[in-house]
């Protein structure tokens, strides 16, 4: 059994101090401890790491999804060293994609489809009426992604692929659904998933294969701070405050937060 000790960030959501004007300011907040990590039962999940083209090719996509340049930078600068250390250690790696078109060629996807079999039937959607249709269209045109960006986003679908730095290697698992990823976790006896990818406060939490679904199966779900970014808004973008809030949510609801350098150093030390 390969167990390493890893500096681990956690959040102390206690005790509210009612002698303060704002009792929540009494919480302990972020802290750090050296905690064990069992490499035999832990996997790194690279989720929704995507090369979706350039700003010149699909400017509407970049206008609506401002974190794309940050995700490209993280893929180039953080992923190679991190994935290299993880693979060299023998720790398992899985990928969660955004569509079958670019995942289908990889043997890891074909194997996971065979392993998991057909997934559970999808729940029936609510019936639409003219008012709900109007509201849905209004949101698409005025909230996200914006009427002027629809065409570019649709045009960009065929461009989607894994970034070179995050491309699956060999027969690494490639999943599209929570059912598929959970089947793989059961076979490999994985009970802790450490997520990297984009975006920490959106896809990594809520999309199929994300933390919300996987935690319902009893799996600890953690993240690596330097290997994620977040969907930001006008008020948070400068300081990336939504990323900070999402990391707190991970630490409070799902697992722990690690630093990339700590993970790389610990894995390399384990190898001698």
Buried (B, 14 or more C-beta within 10 A) or exposed (E): EBEBEBBBBBBEBEEEEEEEEEEEEBBEEBEEEEBEBBBBBBBBBBBBBBBBBBEEEBBBBBBBBEBBEBBBEBBEBBBEBBBBBBBEBEBBBBBBBBEEEBBEEBEBBBBBBEBBEEBEEEEEEEEEEEEEEEEEEEEBBEEEBBEEBBEBBEBBBEBBBBBEBBBBEEEBBBBBBBBBBBBBBEEBEBBBBBBBBBBBBBBBBEBBBBBBBBBEEEBBBBBBBBBBBBBBEEEBBEEBBBBBBBBBBBBEBBBBBBBBBBBBBBBEEBEE
